[in-house]
Amino acid sequence: MRKSNRFNHLLRPMLTLIFMSLLFGCANFTKNIKSKFNIKGDVYSQSTDIPENSDITLSITNLDITHSIKNSFDFHFKTTETNRTVSFSINLPDELVNSPHQLGASVRIEKEGELIMMSNKIIEIPMNHSEKLSLPIIPIQ
């Protein structure tokens, strides 16, 4: 009987520790998934190739009702080859995902520090964020 009491005395804290670890792990896992919301799309030019090694700045902005910009988050990447279309995939920060305002996207393309192409308007991002974005750009004259 004495051995059984000692076993029960050790078993309860061990089971409690295992149970708490599982709960903490599940809560942490869910939090990490929420913060990794992804948007995919293409930047494309109908008339001019986007040069190799160009710097692309994709700006995601909060828009208010009048479509004035509240704040902006810039995502930077480089082209690896000359092409008319460049695909992208970005993870949005929580403050953009949880924003009550409409989100918009615009693009700037620079080559060796010089602006060579850009969006001519801000494209609204669908509220469900699930559609693939198509962001047209035009060359700077």
C-alpha positions in Angstrom: 0.0 0.0 0.0 2.8 2.3 0.8 4.4 1.9 -2.7 1.0 2.6 -4.3 0.7 5.9 -2.4 4.2 7.0 -3.5 3.4 6.1 -7.1 0.1 8.1 -7.0 1.9 11.0 -5.4 4.4 11.2 -8.3 1.9 10.3 -11.0 -0.4 13.3 -10.5 2.2 16.0 -10.9 3.7 14.3 -13.9 0.2 14.0 -15.6 -0.5 17.6 -14.8 2.8 18.7 -16.3 2.2 16.7 -19.5 -1.4 18.1 -19.8 -0.2 21.7 -19.3 2.5 21.2 -21.9 0.0 20.0 -24.4 -2.3 22.9 -23.8 0.5 25.4 -24.1 1.8 23.8 -27.3 -1.7 23.9 -28.9 -2.3 27.5 -27.9 1.1 28.5 -29.3 0.6 26.6 -32.6 -2.7 28.4 -33.2 -1.1 31.8 -32.6 1.6 31.1 -35.1 -0.8 30.2 -37.8 -2.8 33.4 -37.4 0.3 35.6 -37.9 1.3 34.1 -41.2 -1.5 35.2 -43.5 -0.3 35.0 -47.1 -1.1 37.0 -50.3 -0.1 35.7 -53.7 -0.2 37.5 -57.1 1.6 38.7 -60.1 3.2 42.0 -61.1 2.9 42.4 -64.9 3.7 44.8 -67.7 1.8 44.6 -71.0 4.3 46.7 -73.0 7.8 46.4 -71.6 9.9 43.6 -70.0 10.8 43.9 -66.4 14.6 43.8 -66.3 16.7 41.2 -64.5 18.0 42.3 -61.1 15.4 45.0 -60.7 14.2 46.0 -57.2 10.5 45.6 -56.7 8.8 47.3 -53.8 5.2 46.1 -53.2 3.4 48.5 -50.9 0.4 47.2 -48.9 -1.7 50.1 -47.5 -4.6 50.6 -45.2 -7.2 52.7 -47.0 -10.0 54.7 -45.3 -13.4 55.3 -46.8 -12.0 58.2 -48.9 -9.2 55.9 -50.1 -6.6 58.1 -48.6 -3.6 56.1 -47.3 -3.6 55.4 -43.5 -0.2 53.7 -43.3 1.9 51.5 -45.6 4.0 48.4 -45.3 6.7 47.8 -48.0 7.9 44.4 -49.1 11.1 44.3 -51.2 12.3 41.6 -53.6 14.5 41.3 -56.7 13.8 39.9 -60.1 16.0 36.9 -61.2 15.4 37.2 -64.9 13.9 39.5 -67.5 10.2 38.8 -67.9 6.9 40.6 -68.3 5.4 38.9 -65.2 6.9 38.5 -61.7 5.1 36.3 -59.2 5.1 37.1 -55.5 3.9 35.6 -52.2 4.1 37.7 -49.0 3.1 37.1 -45.4 1.0 40.0 -44.0 1.7 41.3 -40.5 -1.2 40.9 -38.0 -1.9 44.7 -37.9 -2.8 44.6 -41.6 -4.8 41.3 -41.4 -6.8 42.6 -38.4 -7.3 46.1 -39.9 -10.9 47.3 -40.2 -10.0 49.2 -43.3 -9.8 48.1 -46.9 -6.3 47.1 -48.0 -4.7 48.3 -51.2 -1.6 47.3 -53.2 0.8 49.3 -55.4 4.2 48.5 -57.0 7.4 50.4 -57.8 10.2 48.9 -59.9 13.7 50.4 -59.8 16.8 49.5 -61.7 20.2 50.7 -60.3 18.3 53.2 -58.0 16.2 54.7 -60.8 12.4 54.4 -60.9 11.6 52.6 -64.3 8.0 51.3 -63.8 5.2 51.7 -61.3 1.5 51.1 -60.7 -0.8 53.9 -62.0 -3.3 53.2 -59.3 -3.8 51.4 -55.9 -5.5 48.0 -56.4 -7.9 47.0 -53.7 -7.1 43.6 -52.1 -10.3 41.5 -51.7 -11.4 41.4 -48.0 -11.2 37.6 -47.9 -7.5 37.8 -49.1 -7.9 34.5 -51.0 -7.9 35.7 -54.6 -4.6 36.0 -56.5 -3.8 39.6 -57.1 -2.9 41.0 -60.6 -0.9 44.2 -60.3 -0.4 46.0 -63.6 2.6 48.4 -64.0 3.5 51.0 -66.6 6.9 52.3 -67.7 8.0 55.7 -66.6 8.6 57.9 -69.6 
